[in-house]
Amino acid sequence: MTAGVDALFSSLGARYEAAFGKDKDLQDFIEFVARVLPAESRTLDVGCGTGKPVSFLLASAGHKVHGIDISEEMVTIAASQVPGVFHVADMKTYQPPDLFDAVFAIRSLFQLPPCEVCSMITRFSQWIKIGGYVILGVTPSTSLSPQKATYDPTWDCVWMFDKPWMGSYVNDLFLSEQRWCQLLQESGFVLETEPVSYLFSPSGQEHAPEAHYLILARKVELEPLLGPYPLPRRLRPLQYEQPKDLFSHRLVSNDLDELFGRLNSADVLCIGSPQNYGRFASPQYQFLDARIERSSFTPRTFRTVLAMWQMDYVLNMDKTIQKMVHAADRMDSRIVIIQGGPYNEVLQLLGSVTRSCPVGHQGYLLQSAIRCLTNYGYGNIKLHRIEARYDFQEEDLLDRCSAAAELLAGIWHQQHPQCERIKEALRERLQLHFRVNAHSIAHGMVAIVAGLSL
């Protein structure tokens, strides 16, 4: 049985530092980065462990150190031996009060599923000032024994299941060197130096030598939620396909519930049919089940104009936004546009199997919408990450895979001539997916909330 992350690291304490704390190549790299950073930089050590060597070396160089770890035991040790501020926190839900000059994640991303690893890199970017740095320490998948690795084609990554590690069994995820660098670029970073690659032998006879790979990258794109980067120069036209069950009863999202809970139902125009909005459709909303750029409205009629997963099919983004502004042009009006977020697990699964998911580059669409909104006076724009997931509580794994494949294939490919083959291929991939994410598939989104320019 594999160990939970919090229980595992709480049980290790000082034993982890004894095994991994004397990594000379890592120490040299952190000292180099400490010299690159501006004086007294605000730094965050994600998965700080006992604070050594990363936090300790940064503090010794005069930088302001913050550290988070899921293990209370680790945080207690770190606070006792390193000057800084340390908190018990889960990196997946952590919300920093201020931006950092640099974020370090050294050997702290192994036990996340691939969707969460990718999402964590975008979160790191959100936590970092423009021009700031992210520093990763990983083991590349290219160093693993083929006999012990399981390849995941959906995410181009490798798993080691039930891996013996420090007296426990863990499920660890690995990406190749090329994929790590690509992932950083997609989240708005550029490599600052050539990565460092070496073998390290942890202390203790039970540890085999490990390949370590250290990366220093600088943030150059302001908003990672509008990626992945680089953006395409243009999108190919897409034929409109009515999505089915995109917002079905299986969808769980506190963020969407909160967003719709704040709407004044009597003054809402929804672009699309009620079927597009599923369980979020209110009988009090007005729906426009037609091309908005060809429609006309009485000006300044609505307090909120909402478009959920509609921007892929507009014929003219500028004309569409102009019409939305025309309908909502009041002092208290807002325009809300929701599209898929980077590394949306639903789109990743469907795209890997169907090769014909009828949606475009979501970041490109959102950036295009923001430019048009700003041009028409709605430049007071806030971006929100929308956490959402489909839940599948079936106890039997095969039943769970069948239910998930049925829902995913039915969203856009119900009429596809190869629909049954698509379901079969999804069922095969979902067996691996549910081995790690036991009962859910992430459906992350991004919301633009735009008001009149201040």
N, C-alpha and C positions, 0 to 999 in steps of 0.2 A: 504494500500500500504506500502511495506517495505521501510525503509530508506536506502540510500546508505551509505557505511561505512564512507567516507570522510565527507559527509554532516552531518551525525549523530554526529560524535565526535567533529566536528567543532562547532556544536550547543551546546555541553555540557559544554566544558571549565571547569571552576572551580567547577561546579555542580557535575561533575564526581568525583573529588578529595574529595568533601565533603561527598559523599555517600560511596566511597570505600577506602578512604585514611587512615582509622583508623582500619585496619585489624591487630590486635596484633599478631595473629599466623603467618601471612605473614611477619611482621616486624621481629619477632624472627627468622624465617627461613632465611631471607635475611641476617641478622646479623651473623647467623651461617655460611652461605656460604661465606660471606665476610672474615671470619676468616680462612676458608679453602683455599681460593685463595692465591697465592703468593703475596707478598707486591707489591703495585703499579701495579696491573694487569690491562690490557686493557680489558674493559668490554663494552658490547653492550646491551642496553635496547631496545628490539624490541616492538614497540607499547608503547613508553615510557609515553604517556599521559602527565600529568602535571609534571612528574618527581618524584612524591611522591607516594609511599614510596621508590620504588626500587632504582632509580638513586640517590636520596638524601642519602640513607643509604650507598650505595657503595662509593659515594664521601666522606661521613663523615668518612669512614674507610680508606681513603687514596688511593682508587683505581681511575684509569683514566676512566672517564665515557664518553661514546658516546651513543646517543639516536636517534632513528628514529621514526617518526609517520607520518601517512598520513594526519593528521590534522594540518594545519598551526597554528591555535589557540592554540592547545595543545603544540606545539613546542615552541611557544612564551612564554607561561606560564612556561614551564620547564626551558628554558634558563634564565628566570628572577629569578628563585629561587634555581637552582642547579648549582654548578660549573661543567662544562663539555662542550662537543660539541654536539649540537643537530641540526638535519636536518629534513626537510620535505621530506619523501621518502616512497615509497611503498615497503614493505618487499619482494614482489614477484619479483621485478626488481632491488632491491638494490644490488650494487656491492661494498663491502668494499675495501678500499685501502690496508689494511693490515689484518693479522689474529688477532683474539682476544683470550684472555685467558679464557673468559667466555661469553656466550650469554644467556640473560634472555628473556623469552617470558611469561609474566604473564598476563593472561586473554586477550591475543591478537590474539588467533587463532580461536575464535568461529565462525566467519562469513566467513570462507573460505570453499569451497567445499572439499570433502574428498581427491580427487587427489591432490589438492593444499596443504592441511594440511600435507599429507605424503611427498610431494616434499619439503615443507618448512623445515621439519626436516633434510632432506639430505642437504639442503642449509645451515642450521645452522651448520651442521658438516663440510661443506666446508669452513665456515668462522672461524672455531676454530682450534687452534694448537693441534697437537697430545698431549694427556694428559690433554687438557683443558676441560671445563665443559659446559654443557647446563643445564639450569634451567627452568622448565615449571611450570606454574600455570594454572590448568584447572578445569572444573567441569565434573566429570565422568558421563557417561550415566546411570550407575546403580542407580543414585540418582533421576532420573526423574520420574514423574508420567506417567504410561503407557497410560493414556487417552490423554495425550498431546504430545506424541512422535510418530514419524513415523520412522520405522526401514528401513534401506537401506541394503539389503542383499549383494549387490555387494561389498560394502566396510566394512561390519560389523560395521556400525555406526548408529547413531540415529539423526534425525532432529527434531527440534521444529520450525514449520513454523508459521509466523505471531505472534511471541511471543511479548507480551507487555513488553517494557523495557524503562524506563526513558522517558516516553512520546512519544515513537515511537514504531513501529512494526519492528521486525528483524527476520531473518532466522538464527538460531544458530545450529551448528553441535557439536555432542558429541561422544566421544569414551569411552569405558570402561577402568577401571584402567589397566586391563590385556593388552588391545590393545595398550594403550599408552606406556607401558613398552616394549611390543613386537616391536612397531614401532621404539623406540629408539635403541633397539638391532639391528634391521634390517639396521639402518643407521650408525652402528659402535660404539655404546655407550654401557657401562655397568653401572648399578645402583651403585652409590657411597655410598648411605645411604638408609635406609628404607624410602619410601615416607611418607609424612605427610598428614593426612586426617582429616578434621574438618568441622563444620558448622560455617558460617559467616553470620551475619545479617547486611546488608548495612544500613547506616543511612537513616531515612525517612520512614514514614508509608507505602509508596507505594511498598516497597521492601520486598519480602519474604526471609526467610533464604535460603542460598545457600550452597551446598556442594562444598568444595574446596579441591584440591588434588595437592600437591607440590612435584616435582620430581627433584632430583639432579643426573645427570649422567655424566660419564667421557668418553671422546673420546679415543678409543683404536684402531680403524681401520683408516688407513691413508686416503683412498679415498672412500667416500660414493657412488659415481657414479658407483663403481664396486660391489655394493651390489645387492639385500639385503643380509645381513648376518644373520646367518652363511651360508657360501657356502656349497652346497652339496659336498660329496666326489667324486662323479662321476655323469655323466648324462646318462640317458638311450638312446639307439640309436633311432633316429627319421627317419621315412620314408619321403623322400623328397616330398613336395607338392608345386607346383608352385603357389605362391601367385598371386592374381588377384586384380588389382586396389589398391595395397598398396601405390602407389604414384600417385593417381588419380588427376583429375583436382580440386577436393574438398580439397586437401591437401594444407595448407597454412603454409609456413615456411620461414621466412627471413633468418634464420641460414643456411638452406639448399641452398637457392638461393645464399647466399654469398659464401658458400663453393664451389658450382659448378661454380660460376662466376670467381673464382680464378684458375680454372683448365685450363691448356693449352690443348685444345681439341685434338690436333694432336698426343699427346704423352700419352694418357690415355688408360689403359686396365681395363675394367669393368668385374668383375667376375659375370657370370650370363647372362641371355638373355636381349635384349632391353626391353622386357615386364616387367622384374624385376624392371627397373628403371623408368618406366612410363614417365611422362612429363620431367624428368631430362635426358632422353636418348638423346644424340646428335649423329647425323649421322657420325660425325667425330671420335667418340669413337670406339675402337675395343672391341668386346664383346666375352667372352669365355663362351659359353653355354654348358659346360661339366665339369666333375670333374677336378678341377685344379691339384689335386695331381697325376692325370694320364696324364696330358698334358705336352708338351714340348715347350720351347720358345727359341728364340735367346737371349742370355744373354744381360743384360743392354740395353734393347730396349725401355723401357717406363720410363717416368719421374714420372708418378703416376699410381699405381695399386690400384684399388678401389673395395671394396666388401661391398655391402649394403644388410643386412639381409641374409647373405649367410652362416655364421658360424655354424648355427644350423645343417647343413646337411653335413659338411665335415666328411670324414671317418677317417682322421688322421690330427689333428691340426698341429703337427710338420711338417709333409710332406707338408701340404698346405702352411704354412708360408714360408717354404724353397723355394717352387716354386715361390711364390710371390716375395721374395727377389731376386731370380735368375733373374726374369724378369725386376727388377727395380734397380739393384745394380749399381747405378751411384752416384756420389757425391751429385748431386742435387735432387735425387729421394726421393719420399716419398710413404709410404703405408698408405692408409686410410681404416679403418674398421668401419662400422656403424651398430649398433645393437640397440635393444630397451633399453630404460632407466628404472630405478626403478620406479614403480608405473605408468607404461604406461596405460592410461585409456582404450585404445583399447583392449589391452591384458587382462586387468582386467574384462571388460565387457564380452569379448568372453570366457575367462576362467571360469567365474562364471556360464555361461549358457551351454557351450559345454562340459566342462571338458576334452577337447581333443585338445586344441590349439597346433598346431604342432611347437612349439618353446620351447627351453630349458631355463635354468636359464641364463639370459643374462649377469649378472655379472660374473658368472663362465666362460662363453665363452670368455668374454673380458679379464679377468685375464689370462686365458690360452693363448690367442693370444699375450698378452703383454710379457709373459714369453718366448714364442718362438721367438718373434721379437727381444727381448734383446739377446737371445742366438745366433741369426744370425746377430748380429751387428747393429740392428736397435733399439738402446736403448734410442735415443733422442725422448721421447714420451710425447705428450701432449694430455690431455683429454678435450673434449668439450661437454658441455650440448647442445643438439639440441632441441630447442623449435619448436613444430609443432602441428598442429591441423587439423581436418576435419571440414569444415564449412557446415552448413545446414541452408539455408536462407528461407526455406519454412515457410510461415506465419502460416498456420494451424498446430497445435501441432501433430495431428495424421498423417498428411502428412509428417511432419518432422521426426517423429519416424519411419515411414515406409521406408523413404529414407535412414535413418541411419542404420536401421536393414538390409536392402537390401545390402548396401555397406559392413557392417561389416561381415555379414554371407558369402558374396561372396569372401572375401579375401582368406580364406582357406577351407571353408566348402560348396562350391558350389555343389560338388558331394556327400556330406554327405547324407546318406539315411534319416536323420531326419532334412534336411535343412529347410523345411517349419516350423517345430516345433521350431527350433533354432531362426528363424526370429520372430515367435510369442512371444517367451520368451524375446527376445531382445526388442521388441516393448513395452512390459510391463515394463521393467526396464528403458527404455529410457524416459518414461513419467515422472518418478521421476528425472532422470538425467537432462532433459531439463527444469525442474522447477527451477533448480539452474543455470545450464550452458545453457542459453537460445538457443544458436545456434551452439555450437561447442563440439567436443570430442577431448581431448588432445591425442597426439600421440608422446610423448617425446622420444628422442633417445640419445644415447651417441656415440660420434665419437672419435676413436683413430687416431691420426695423428703421424706417426712414421718416423723419419729420421735416417740417419747413426749416430752412437754414436759419441759424441764429443771427 
